[in-house]
Amino acid sequence: MENEIKNGTLENIESVSKSQLKRESHEIQKLGKRLVGLSVEQLGNIPLDEPMLEAISLARKIQNKRSALKRHYQFLGKLLRARDTSAIFAALELIDQSSHVGIKRHHRAEYWRDEIITSGIEAIESLLSEQASADRQKLRQLWRNHSNAKTDTRKTQLSRLIYQEVMEAL
């Protein structure tokens, strides 16, 4: 039997260094910190069991006590190590992708707002060729009001309205 262990099974076992185990442990703790930072709606999309949800809600309650929070993150890491985290990572990836889509949409709306303010009707027409659902009349009216506004506060207010209208169209 000792020969079998020496010849076959022990040689196939992969040895993991203590440093590697610590790095993995820290990664799991980072995952726990990230879960604490998510909103309730986002947590609803992640497959977590009741003890994990309770631990996350408790971490939110102890935010101002530094050492207690550090110990609690270690506890979250312990809970996560006992579970399969592949589904959690996949759900977090979906959340990241949806937030990237929202950020891109926001940047496009800002771009079109700036174009409408500087170029006027030409920018409105090019936006309408890209997005047929945009309201031409309202955008033209907002642009005219922005051009004729005398105070900076009114211009800011109208540029926000243009942005909102473009966001609805996108």
Buried (B, 14 or more C-beta within 10 A) or exposed (E): EEEEEEEEEEEEEEEEEEEEEEEEBEEBBEBBEEBBEBEEEBBEEBEBEEEBBEBBEBBEEEEEEEEEBEEBBBBBBBBBBEBEBEEBEEBBEEBEEEEEEEEEEEEBBBEBBBBBBEEBEEBBBBBBEEBEEBBEEBBBBBBEBBEEBEEEEEBEEBBEBBBEBBBEBB
